[in-house]
Amino acid sequence: MRRVFRLSWGLLLLALAPAYAEIYKWVDRDGRVHFSDTLAGVPPEYRDRIEEKAGLTSTSRSNPAPQRVTPARLAIAPAPPSYTVPLRRDGNAMLVEALVNGTVRTRLLLDTGAEFTVLSTTAARRLALNLGSAAVIPLRSASGVFFAPMTKVQSITVGDATAYDVEVIVHDATPGLDGLLGMSFLDNFLVTISTSDERLILTPLTDRMDAELYDGHPKDWWIRKFRFYRTQIESLKGYSGSRYALEMERTLRYFRTELEALERQASQAGVPRRWRD
C-alpha cells in the first residue's frame, strides 16, 4: 500500500511517514509546557499527567535492556547544558530565528509536530542547495499529491544549540516565513517551551544523567534513526512501477545509502545490535 505524506496548514504539521518515537507533553507547577521524546525525560512527579503527541508511531517501552559493552566503547554523559532561545509570538504560532549552514539567517515556525524541518525555495536558493538530483518526498495538498525535494544541510543553529547533517524538505509551506523548525532538528534535544515568557529551552538529548553514549548519541537516538530509514524504505517501495518510479528510485537510493552509512557509524561506535534491529 502506498504511503503519501500529508501537508496541512494550521500549526502546519507535516505528517510524514511515521518513524520517530512519540512525543510526551506535560505542564509543570509553574505552568510551563515541556516536550520530551523519551519517557525518561519526563520528571517522575509529572508522568501521571503526560500527553502523547498524536500522529507519531510509538516505540516499544518494553525493549529488553541492552547488554553492557566494554567501558572503552561508552561514555558517561555529564550534566547536559541547556540553551535558552527567545521566541516571538505571531497569533497562536511561535517563531524562532535559526542560522543555516553558518551563513544564512532564517525565521522559522516552531512546530514540534512536524517530522521534518522545512525551508522555503527562497531560503534554498540563498543556501545554494543543489536540488537537481535530490531525493523527493510525496506530499498531499488540497489539489492532490506532489513531490518536494529533500536534502541535508550541514548545520542548523538555534541560539547556541547546533545540530549537524539535518534533513530538510524544500517547499513554500509557510507564507511570509523561511520555513518551519521540525523534529529533524528538535529530535536532537529535550525541548521545553515556556509560553509565559516566550522562551525555547533546548537540552541535548540524553535518557538520563548517566546515559550511555555511543559516538555522542544515546540509545533512543540510535533506535529512532534506524527505524526512520527502514520505515521510509518500506513505505516508498509501493511506488515502484508507478508513474513516479524514477523519482522514487532516486529517493530509495538516498535512504538506503543513509541506512548503510548509519550502520557503519554504529559498528565503529560499538552500538549494540539490538538497538539497530
VOGU-3710 file (C-alpha; in Angstrom, 3 decimals, decimal comma):
1> mrrvfrlswg> 0,000/0,000/0,000  1,374/3,400/-0,910  2,013/5,932/1,770  1,586/9,610/0,879  2,968/12,226/3,229  0,403/14,853/4,131  0,968/18,567/4,369  -1,566/20,504/6,446  -1,727/24,180/7,360  -2,919/25,064/10,835
11> llllalapay> 0,068/24,930/13,033  1,403/23,430/9,814  2,020/19,806/10,642  3,919/17,649/8,213  2,547/14,188/8,869  5,244/12,277/7,061  5,876/8,555/7,259  5,745/7,732/10,974  9,093/6,684/12,374  10,029/8,773/15,349
21> aeiykwvdrd> 9,103/7,895/18,897  6,065/9,536/20,467  6,407/12,988/21,960  5,437/13,413/25,615  3,945/16,698/26,742  3,467/17,893/30,297  2,910/21,121/32,191  4,941/21,850/35,322  3,757/23,535/38,505  4,730/26,941/37,103
31> grvhfsdtla> 2,544/26,443/34,046  5,415/25,880/31,614  4,833/23,438/28,762  7,530/20,797/28,230  8,122/18,249/25,463  10,301/15,157/25,525  10,657/12,299/23,046  11,714/9,878/25,784  9,676/8,887/28,813  12,866/9,093/30,855
41> gvppeyrdri> 12,976/12,800/30,058  9,735/13,392/31,999  10,231/14,067/35,728  8,663/11,242/37,789  6,197/13,577/39,509  4,643/14,508/36,142  4,447/11,086/34,499  0,845/10,555/35,588  -0,274/13,635/33,650  1,632/13,417/30,375
51> eekagltsts> 0,011/13,670/26,975  1,327/11,711/23,996  1,603/13,600/20,753  -0,815/12,182/18,181  0,333/11,062/14,767  3,741/9,643/15,555  4,446/5,951/15,820  5,377/4,891/19,329  8,438/2,876/20,086  8,196/-0,085/22,409
61> rsnpapqrvt> 8,661/0,690/26,090  9,352/-2,928/26,854  12,517/-3,344/24,825  14,933/-5,522/26,762  17,848/-3,694/28,300  20,907/-3,848/26,059  23,839/-5,913/27,189  26,658/-3,810/28,520  29,745/-3,463/26,387  33,277/-2,840/27,458
71> parlaiapap> 33,916/0,537/29,128  36,132/1,603/26,225  33,077/1,755/23,953  30,879/4,008/26,009  30,981/7,291/27,833  29,003/8,618/30,763  27,176/11,820/29,908  27,993/14,876/32,002  25,219/17,183/33,131  23,897/18,430/29,777
81> psytvplrrd> 23,960/22,167/29,040  20,728/23,940/28,222  20,353/26,643/25,618  17,656/29,279/26,046  16,333/30,926/22,889  13,793/33,773/22,664  10,574/33,093/20,773  8,330/35,586/19,040  4,592/35,032/19,141  2,592/35,514/15,955
91> gnamlvealv> -1,014/34,765/16,836  -1,039/31,150/18,031  2,297/30,398/16,395  5,798/30,705/17,839  8,637/31,909/15,612  12,341/31,344/16,122  15,460/32,565/14,362  17,883/29,948/13,016  21,240/30,096/11,277  21,561/27,523/8,487
101> ngtvrtrlll> 24,983/26,302/7,358  26,551/29,000/9,479  25,739/31,682/6,915  22,037/32,154/6,179  19,719/33,610/8,816  16,136/32,372/8,697  12,873/32,951/10,526  11,088/29,660/11,138  7,800/28,496/12,604  8,413/26,247/15,622
111> dtgaeftvls> 6,461/23,010/15,106  7,051/20,007/17,357  4,536/18,015/15,293  6,443/18,271/12,008  8,806/15,353/11,454  10,999/17,348/9,068  12,368/20,864/9,062  11,106/22,751/6,007  12,924/25,513/4,117  11,354/27,793/1,506
121> ttaarrlaln> 12,602/27,815/-2,062  13,977/31,304/-1,456  15,983/30,074/1,541  17,208/27,122/-0,530  18,466/29,493/-3,237  20,243/31,641/-0,648  21,932/28,463/0,592  22,772/27,393/-2,968  21,329/23,939/-2,301  21,700/21,531/-5,190
131> lgsaaviplr> 18,204/20,144/-5,673  18,609/18,815/-9,210  19,449/15,312/-8,037  17,864/15,498/-4,595  15,615/12,820/-3,171  11,917/13,686/-3,227  9,112/13,120/-0,755  5,457/12,738/-1,809  3,211/15,265/-0,064  -0,546/15,708/-0,222
141> sasgvffapm> -2,227/19,068/-0,652  -5,798/20,088/-1,400  -5,053/19,755/-5,117  -3,513/16,290/-4,858  -0,132/14,625/-4,491  3,070/16,462/-5,348  6,754/15,882/-4,736  9,054/18,115/-2,721  12,869/17,888/-2,736  14,535/16,541/0,383
151> tkvqsitvgd> 18,192/17,089/1,173  20,576/17,693/4,047  22,011/20,957/5,291  25,360/20,952/7,035  24,060/22,541/10,218  21,210/24,430/11,843  21,934/26,629/14,847  19,209/28,000/17,123  20,680/30,255/19,790  23,801/28,343/20,825
161> ataydveviv> 22,311/24,910/20,053  23,560/23,301/16,850  22,549/20,120/15,045  24,553/18,790/12,107  23,534/16,999/8,898  19,882/17,959/9,286  17,410/16,588/6,747  15,120/19,260/5,321  12,291/19,462/2,816  12,253/22,374/0,388
171> hdatpgldgl> 8,730/23,708/-0,064  6,928/27,034/0,218  4,680/25,874/3,030  4,849/28,914/5,336  3,994/32,172/3,520  5,989/35,118/4,835  8,473/32,871/6,632  11,587/30,946/5,672  10,061/27,612/6,688  9,451/25,666/9,868
181> lgmsfldnfl> 11,669/24,065/12,503  10,629/20,442/12,893  11,754/17,246/14,557  14,679/16,572/12,227  16,357/19,358/14,235  14,449/19,228/17,527  14,910/15,460/17,840  18,478/16,132/18,977  17,258/17,897/22,131  14,910/17,769/25,066
191> vtistsderl> 12,527/20,586/24,127  10,916/22,881/26,690  8,590/25,668/25,584  7,852/28,362/28,130  4,816/30,192/26,786  4,643/32,606/29,738  7,952/34,293/28,931  8,179/33,076/25,311  11,356/31,035/25,563  12,544/27,843/23,939
201> iltpltdrmd> 14,909/25,737/26,052  16,976/23,117/24,227  18,863/20,499/26,227  20,993/17,984/24,289  19,178/14,678/24,266  20,081/12,136/26,941  17,879/9,490/28,537  19,185/10,371/31,965  22,157/11,979/33,630  24,257/8,801/33,411
211> aelydghpkd> 23,163/7,837/29,890  25,497/5,635/27,904  26,611/7,420/24,765  27,873/5,830/21,561  29,558/8,282/19,214  27,896/11,035/21,243  24,340/9,661/20,979  22,132/7,784/23,496  20,119/4,622/22,926  16,867/6,266/21,798
221> wwirkfrfyr> 18,645/8,311/19,127  20,083/5,178/17,517  16,794/3,276/17,682  14,842/6,136/16,111  17,386/6,681/13,337  17,393/3,041/12,253  13,601/2,794/12,404  13,208/6,035/10,482  15,283/4,992/7,480  13,812/1,496/7,368
231> tqieslkgys> 10,275/2,877/7,530  10,972/5,284/4,673  12,373/2,487/2,512  9,370/0,222/3,103  6,796/2,979/2,539  8,351/4,089/-0,754  8,500/0,606/-2,264  4,807/0,930/-3,094  5,658/3,457/-5,801  7,765/1,026/-7,859
241> gsryalemer> 6,219/0,584/-11,268  4,105/3,730/-10,952  4,408/6,995/-12,894  6,671/8,181/-10,077  9,055/5,232/-10,378  12,120/7,275/-11,381  11,686/9,779/-8,552  11,066/7,037/-6,028  14,075/5,016/-7,161  16,295/8,045/-6,574
251> tlryfrtele> 14,756/8,555/-3,145  15,128/4,867/-2,258  18,822/5,058/-3,159  19,181/8,037/-0,853  17,580/6,284/2,123  19,463/3,040/1,502  22,744/4,956/1,362  21,909/6,757/4,589  20,993/3,466/6,277  24,270/1,880/5,186
261> alerqasqag> 26,225/4,894/6,472  24,367/4,724/9,786  25,168/1,015/10,057  28,876/1,718/9,513  28,802/4,503/12,083  27,077/2,230/14,603  29,563/-0,590/14,011  32,525/1,701/14,536  30,986/3,075/17,724  30,136/-0,384/19,111
271> vprrwrd> 26,391/0,249/19,239  24,588/-2,902/20,490  22,965/-4,877/17,668  19,536/-4,870/19,309  19,430/-1,094/19,048  19,773/-1,350/15,275  17,118/-4,020/14,578
//
